[in-house]
Amino acid sequence: MTAEHGFWHKAGEMLLEIVIIVFAVSLSIWLHSVGEHRHEQKQVKTFLLGLKRDIQSDQAQVKQIVAFHRASDQRYAYLAAGDPKESPDGEKFDEAYRHLPMNNFLVPRLGRYEGFKSSGKLTNIENEALLEKIVNLYQYDLPKADLSSDGWKGHQKKLLAYAEQQTEEDDGLAARYKMATSAAGKRHLRQMVTYPQLYDRYQSIVDGGNAIIKDIDQAYPDQAQPL
């Protein structure tokens, strides 16, 4: 064996070792990446299935809140229509009047979403359309409904303050009816009728939630609830 032949033989062995090492490192990195991706997607699945339950809980709340507002609208419209020259139906008036302090507003389940977002894992959701729907629901639809609800509660606070002021010395039926049929009382009562905007924003929460649930069920059909 010549010196030149020995050199090329050793060089070939070294090159083969380098190739083997590079391949082994690349394979290890790839396997680690695959394992990490699988773990991330397992977390995504757990998050999305939990989010589905959160959304369904919020939707159930919205249904109750809308029913509350529909009934309240009728009571406020009845009270605002009172004629100061007439005597009220005591029982009907009292039934409507006693609901003045009552309210019902959405307390969404935000913990799961906020936790996943703050950990920087939202971008692990590979379905970009689904991710956009989730962000829209939690960053836009829910806050907008809360803003409209705050407006309604602000009107209620003013109504209750006025009612308390006008009936501080006498809270009998006649005094309460006088308050409700006064110009200021009627104005406060009319303002309590829910604006269409609030109903629209609650409906956006329901519709947005339904779209998200549909996508989650398509992604994990084995977890979808039968219709």
C-alpha positions as CSV (number, residue, x, y, z in Angstrom):
1,M,0.0,0.0,0.0
2,T,1.5,3.3,-1.1
3,A,1.5,6.3,1.2
4,E,-0.9,8.1,-1.1
5,H,-3.3,5.2,-1.1
6,G,-3.1,5.1,2.7
7,F,-3.9,8.8,3.0
8,W,-7.0,8.5,0.8
9,H,-8.1,5.4,2.7
10,K,-7.9,7.2,6.0
11,A,-9.5,10.3,4.5
12,G,-12.4,8.2,3.3
13,E,-12.9,6.6,6.7
14,M,-12.8,10.0,8.4
15,L,-15.4,11.3,5.9
16,L,-17.6,8.3,6.5
17,E,-17.4,8.9,10.3
18,I,-18.3,12.6,9.8
19,V,-21.2,11.6,7.6
20,I,-22.4,9.1,10.2
21,I,-22.1,11.7,13.0
22,V,-23.9,14.4,11.0
23,F,-26.6,11.9,10.2
24,A,-27.0,10.8,13.8
25,V,-27.1,14.4,15.0
26,S,-29.6,15.3,12.3
27,L,-31.8,12.3,13.1
28,S,-31.6,13.1,16.8
29,I,-32.7,16.7,16.2
30,W,-35.5,15.5,13.9
31,L,-36.8,13.0,16.4
32,H,-36.6,15.6,19.1
33,S,-38.5,18.0,16.9
34,V,-41.1,15.4,16.1
35,G,-41.5,14.5,19.8
36,E,-41.8,18.2,20.8
37,H,-44.3,18.8,18.0
38,R,-46.4,15.8,19.2
39,H,-46.3,17.1,22.7
40,E,-47.3,20.6,21.6
41,Q,-50.3,19.3,19.6
42,K,-51.3,17.2,22.6
43,Q,-51.4,20.3,24.7
44,V,-53.4,22.1,21.9
45,K,-55.9,19.3,21.9
46,T,-56.4,19.4,25.6
47,F,-56.7,23.2,25.4
48,L,-59.2,23.2,22.6
49,L,-61.4,20.5,24.2
50,G,-61.4,22.4,27.4
51,L,-62.1,25.7,25.6
52,K,-65.1,24.1,24.0
53,R,-66.6,23.4,27.4
54,D,-65.8,27.0,28.5
55,I,-67.6,28.3,25.4
56,Q,-70.6,26.1,26.0
57,S,-70.8,27.3,29.6
58,D,-70.7,30.9,28.4
59,Q,-73.3,30.3,25.8
60,A,-75.6,28.8,28.5
61,Q,-75.1,32.0,30.5
62,V,-75.8,34.2,27.5
63,K,-79.1,32.3,27.0
64,Q,-80.2,33.0,30.6
65,I,-79.1,36.7,30.4
66,V,-81.0,37.3,27.1
67,A,-84.1,35.8,28.7
68,F,-83.6,38.0,31.7
69,H,-83.3,41.1,29.6
70,R,-86.4,40.2,27.5
71,A,-88.5,39.9,30.6
72,S,-86.9,43.1,32.1
73,D,-87.7,45.0,29.0
74,Q,-91.4,44.2,29.4
75,R,-91.4,45.3,33.0
76,Y,-89.6,48.6,32.3
77,A,-91.9,49.3,29.4
78,Y,-94.9,48.7,31.6
79,L,-93.6,50.9,34.4
80,A,-92.6,53.7,31.9
81,A,-96.1,53.7,30.4
82,G,-97.9,54.4,33.7
83,D,-100.3,57.3,33.7
84,P,-99.9,59.7,36.7
85,K,-103.6,60.6,36.5
86,E,-104.6,57.0,37.1
87,S,-104.2,54.5,39.9
88,P,-101.9,51.5,39.4
89,D,-102.8,47.9,39.6
90,G,-101.0,47.4,42.9
91,E,-100.1,43.8,42.5
92,K,-98.8,44.1,38.9
93,F,-97.0,47.3,39.7
94,D,-95.3,45.9,42.8
95,E,-94.3,42.8,40.8
96,A,-92.5,44.9,38.2
97,Y,-91.1,47.4,40.7
98,R,-89.4,44.9,42.9
99,H,-87.3,43.8,39.9
100,L,-85.6,47.2,39.6
101,P,-82.4,46.2,41.5
102,M,-82.0,42.9,39.7
103,N,-79.5,42.4,37.0
104,N,-77.8,39.5,35.2
105,F,-74.5,39.8,33.3
106,L,-72.0,37.5,31.7
107,V,-69.0,36.3,33.7
108,P,-67.1,34.4,31.0
109,R,-64.7,31.6,31.8
110,L,-61.4,33.2,30.8
111,G,-58.8,31.4,32.8
112,R,-58.0,28.7,30.3
113,Y,-57.7,31.1,27.4
114,E,-55.6,33.7,29.3
115,G,-53.3,31.0,30.6
116,F,-52.7,29.5,27.2
117,K,-52.2,32.9,25.7
118,S,-49.8,34.2,28.4
119,S,-47.6,31.1,28.0
120,G,-47.2,31.9,24.3
121,K,-48.9,28.7,23.1
122,L,-51.8,30.1,21.1
123,T,-49.5,30.0,18.0
124,N,-49.2,26.3,18.4
125,I,-52.7,26.0,17.0
126,E,-52.0,25.1,13.4
127,N,-55.4,25.8,12.1
128,E,-55.0,29.6,11.5
129,A,-58.7,30.1,10.7
130,L,-59.7,28.5,14.1
131,L,-57.0,30.6,15.9
132,E,-58.4,33.8,14.4
133,K,-62.0,32.9,15.5
134,I,-60.8,32.2,19.0
135,V,-58.9,35.5,19.2
136,N,-61.9,37.4,17.8
137,L,-64.2,35.9,20.4
138,Y,-62.0,36.5,23.4
139,Q,-60.3,39.8,22.4
140,Y,-63.3,41.5,20.6
141,D,-66.7,39.9,21.0
142,L,-66.6,39.3,24.8
143,P,-65.1,42.8,25.7
144,K,-67.7,44.5,23.4
145,A,-70.6,42.8,25.1
146,D,-69.1,43.7,28.5
147,L,-68.9,47.3,27.4
148,S,-72.5,47.4,26.4
149,S,-73.5,45.6,29.6
150,D,-71.7,48.3,31.6
151,G,-73.8,50.9,29.9
152,W,-77.0,49.2,30.9
153,K,-75.7,48.8,34.5
154,G,-74.9,52.5,34.5
155,H,-78.5,53.4,33.6
156,Q,-79.7,51.1,36.3
157,K,-77.5,52.7,38.9
158,K,-79.0,56.1,38.0
159,L,-82.6,54.8,38.2
160,L,-82.0,53.2,41.6
161,A,-80.5,56.4,42.9
162,Y,-83.4,58.5,41.7
163,A,-85.9,56.0,43.1
164,E,-84.3,56.0,46.5
165,Q,-84.2,59.7,46.6
166,Q,-87.9,60.1,45.7
167,T,-89.1,57.4,48.1
168,E,-86.7,58.1,51.0
169,E,-89.4,59.4,53.3
170,D,-92.3,57.4,52.0
171,D,-91.8,54.1,50.1
172,G,-95.5,53.2,49.9
173,L,-97.3,52.3,46.7
174,A,-98.4,55.9,46.0
175,A,-95.0,57.3,46.4
176,R,-93.3,54.7,44.2
177,Y,-96.0,55.1,41.5
178,K,-95.4,58.9,41.6
179,M,-91.7,58.3,41.2
180,A,-92.3,56.0,38.2
181,T,-94.7,58.3,36.5
182,S,-92.7,61.5,37.0
183,A,-91.0,62.9,33.9
184,A,-87.5,62.0,35.3
185,G,-88.8,58.5,36.4
186,K,-90.2,57.8,32.9
187,R,-86.9,58.9,31.3
188,H,-84.9,56.6,33.6
189,L,-87.2,53.7,33.0
190,R,-87.2,54.1,29.2
191,Q,-83.4,54.1,29.3
192,M,-83.5,50.7,31.0
193,V,-85.0,49.0,28.0
194,T,-82.1,47.0,26.5
195,Y,-80.5,48.5,23.4
196,P,-80.5,46.2,20.3
197,Q,-76.7,46.6,20.4
198,L,-76.4,44.5,23.5
199,Y,-78.6,41.7,22.1
200,D,-76.5,41.8,18.9
201,R,-73.3,41.5,20.8
202,Y,-74.6,38.6,22.9
203,Q,-75.6,36.9,19.6
204,S,-72.1,37.5,18.2
205,I,-70.7,35.6,21.2
206,V,-73.1,32.7,20.5
207,D,-72.4,32.6,16.8
208,G,-68.6,32.9,17.3
209,G,-68.7,30.2,19.9
210,N,-70.6,27.9,17.5
211,A,-68.1,28.4,14.7
212,I,-65.2,27.5,17.1
213,I,-67.0,24.4,18.4
214,K,-67.7,23.3,14.8
215,D,-64.0,23.5,14.0
216,I,-62.9,21.8,17.2
217,D,-65.4,18.9,16.5
218,Q,-64.0,18.6,12.9
219,A,-60.4,18.5,14.3
220,Y,-61.3,15.9,16.9
221,P,-64.3,14.0,15.6
222,D,-63.9,11.2,18.2
223,Q,-64.6,13.9,20.9
224,A,-67.5,15.5,19.2
225,Q,-70.9,15.2,20.9
226,P,-73.6,13.6,18.9
227,L,-76.4,15.9,17.7
